[in-house]
Amino acid sequence: MSRKKTPSKKKRTAKAAAPAVKSPVSIRSILLLLLFGMMLVLGARVGGGEELAVFDLLPFALWMGSAVILVLFLKVGGYAGPPALPAAILMLSVVGVLVRSRMAGSVEGLQGWSLWIQPLGFVWMWGAWWLSRRNRLEAFKSLGSLFYALSLIVVIALVVLGTRFRGAMYGPGGLTPSELLKLFVPLALAGFFAGQQKKWKGKGFWNPPPFQFLVLGGGWILLCGLLVLQRDMGMVVLLSFMMMVMLVQVTHSWSWAVLSTAAMAGGGWLVWTFLSHGARRLEAWLDPFADPTGSGWQVLQGLSGLYAGGLAGTGIGEGEPDRLPIAASDFVYAVYGEELGFIGCVLLILLLAGLIKQCAMSSSRNPNAFSSLVAIGLTAQLAIQFFVNIAGVVTLLPVTGITLPYISQGGSSFWVASIQFGLLMGIGDLKKGH
Amino acid sequence: MPGTEALEILESLFDAEAWKTTSLLLRWGFLLLFASGVLRLALTKAPKIKQKKSASSLSLSGGWAWIWILGLMVILGRQASWQLLGRRETRFVEFMQKYDRREFNPAHRVRPGRIQDRYGQNLAVSAVTDSGVRRVYRFGSMFSHIVGYNHPVYGMTGLESAARKDLLGAGFGSPSDLKALGAELLDREKYAEGPTLKTTLDAGLQRRASELLGDRRGAVIVLEVPSGAVRCLVSHPSFDPNRLGQAQFKAASADAPFLNRALQGQYPPGSVFKILIAAAALDSGFQGTLDTPPNGFTTSASTPPIRDHGYYTAQERGRTWKGYGRIDLGTALAKSSNVFFAQLGVRVGADALNQTLRQSGLTSAHSIWGSDASTLKIRPVSGADLSDRRPYGLAQFSIGQGNLLMNPMQLALLSAGVANEGSVPMPKLVAGQPARGLGRLCSPESAEKLKWMMYKVVQEGTGRGIKMSDLAVAGKTGTAEVGEGRESHSWFAGFAPVSDPHWAFCVLVENGGYGSTAALPIARSLLRSGIDRGEFTP
């Protein structure tokens, strides 16, 4: 019966730029995943002698409500982006909400207004998707310089008004406005490259278009110089890597990757030599045992947690994240690894691999240079954030202070990541009407 | 309110007996759900989209995908090296034991394996107490210098320090280790105790040597030839590693109980050193006889003559000493003639003696555990620099006096070198370790000659006291002067049986007097107990 019907349906969808494909992971199984996790978190808390309050159910209830509404809205709106992207984002978010609510009992828990961070993030995600789908993002094509100016304003405002806390700059009210750069800079770079693709195509770093190269380099040095002043090395790494990926894709020349890698190595050497703060982190990375109770303490406590977890983990809610300084932000992966074990980590890594694959799909779907470049930039940036954070925890790289998107605690970063995901969903969604 | 109702249902569930099993099911259910979702995500193929090929079409190229996947795999590999194989990094385990307060961390139950003697007697075992892992030494002070101690406050010494990586199970490479690793990953608690270290030591022999030395200060070493396996290594006075206290470390005692005299002591070797002079002389082709005038030998008018022991005994008894006359090397060694060896050393010359000393491996520090260990080091010979020494210094050197300082292990190694066809074995503590050489004392031909000369010492010379009817022993006595008014150090070094040596040994009794009166009887009793236990029956 159904076989007979399919040809006509196929014919109809073939006309559209992208056929609507069912998500491989249903919302029901994602909700079940959350439910299982919730039971384990709450059960561990009761087992630890805590009384449960209605308040404890709220984060889960809010997550379920907002996720169902998001999926519903996407369906009604005729979502036709990368098919598994929303499911991958929601699964990542399940991990995030479990790990964060799991630490609600400890110092840096999920309390008060921060309950609303996640549902609002889903709203921004939906909004970003709506705003950018069907090539609507092309409207921003010529606004590259505006976004660059906005980036500079954010950084300068931080230099003037910001306060320092734990090595990072915070704006008034504990917000981290530098997170906005993660949106502004890809838009600015995409705008910059979109109009001059032909000038860059096939050019290696030895023969770039001179004027454009000067503009790009000057802009980069100005922005990153200001960031270095605030010791926000993590952001510099992030933005530089993103620019490198975009350059390689615009020029089709891997020579830029070679140049950038050399530049980053040189930069790392400079940081080591001239910034005491950076040197300490590098030394703790090279030999954490040299000063186990000082600079190596945080990394080694994170590794101890991982070792305690072992292959299968202690179980969700059964670990002791309060042994770990700044567990909720930089070292959240160690908490996750302690409780879900190496097996859980392999699954999370696979999820990240799949998520980035879905993100990358957006750029290949969109035929417009500007949108594609935005998608490339955002994908590269998300990938490097995941990579640098986790690599820092497992001592593959020095700790940079970059958080784990969607899992680490923090309002600004959650919202910015939501918007990034929304944009990626929209850029890959070209279907006209349904 | 629906929230309160849900809460009540949940709480009654968590309080139920079955929650333990339920939560276990939920854990695995969670992982299964997660895994199925992730796999479905990974296996979804990108739908083909009809798209006009446009010049401006941009996308992430495949190279980035490979870099991304490779990066993630490297992360997992690095993570596994800590999370799964962290046990292999000794410093990591030690960090966790000291600073990790997670009670369930299995690192807290990781404990060093047992140290056993060659027959499986436990010399050191781990005990788990409320305050952590503690080491227990069943033999008390008997092995305190060779096995050492591992104490949470006072640190580690001896074998406990040198072999700590092996005792914690840090080293791995063989297939059986890999198998153990797999089992360990699944049940780490079960494999919390490190592998047992079986040494070449012999608790019975060690006890006997310790008893024989008694309250006297000194050291006893027995090595197996040709393997270099250490059978016993005693240093007295010693201390009880089970009862370490601050007071012991603070008190600066002349007894220096923490000093491993056998490896680290510094003593004039006295006449035992003549073994090396003889070896160097034989290698340089010395043959024939030398005259030993009764008035001794000296190198210039201003230096006091070096005389033989007989001169002084004769003087004490009011008689005149006639000297040994013209004697050969074998007789000189048997009589331990100072006059002969002082001349011989000067004749052989500083260069040749230096060469022999250097090539025999005694001038550099070696750990008897292995080259990378920082403990259990044999202290190098001191005062052996002959480059700029006047002839008189050389003459003093040749009778084992003057600036020359050595330790009992080195003299045991000299006898082992003679016993082992001239090649000095490297002492070893684990049976499985391959035998290594430390250096070369002399040519096999010279060693063969020297062997029988040392036999002659026991048959008709100063070592007559150790002559036994059922075992052919070779040896050399030593009576090392340590200054006016103090009794000499008593030495005896040798090997047995002469024709096919099995043991090389050295006994030192500080301020024990003549070599033949203090050290020799100890060596004799040790050999006797060796005979009783069937050591020398082929």
Interface residues (C-beta under 8 A of the other chain):
Chain A: A14 A17 A18 P19 V21 P24 V25 S29 I30 L32 L33 F36 G37 M39 L40 L42 G43 V46 G47 L52 A53 V54 D56 L57 A61 P82 P83 A84 A87 A88 M91 Q197 V245 V248 Q249 V250 W254 F289 P292 T293 W297 L300 Q301 L303 S304 G305 L306 Y307 A308 G309 G310 L311 T314 G315 I316 G319 E320 R323 G337 L340 G341 F342 I343 G344 C345 V346 L347 I349 L350 L351 L352 A353 G354 L355 I356 K357 Q358 A360 M361 S363 S364 R365 P367 N368 A369 S372 L373 I376 T379 A380 A383 F387 I390 A391 V394 T395 L396
Chain B: M1 G3 T4 A6 L7 L10 E11 L13 F14 D15 W19 S23 L26 R27 G29 F30 L31 L33 F34 A35 S36 G37 V38 L39 R40 L41 A42 L43 T44 A46 P47 I49 K50 Q51 K52 S54 S56 S57 L58 S59 L60 S61 G63 W64 A65 W68 I69 G71 L72 V74 I75 L76 R78 Q79 A80 W82 Q83 L84 G86 R91 F92 F95 M96 Y99 D100 R101 R102 F104 N105 P106 A107 L185 L186 R188
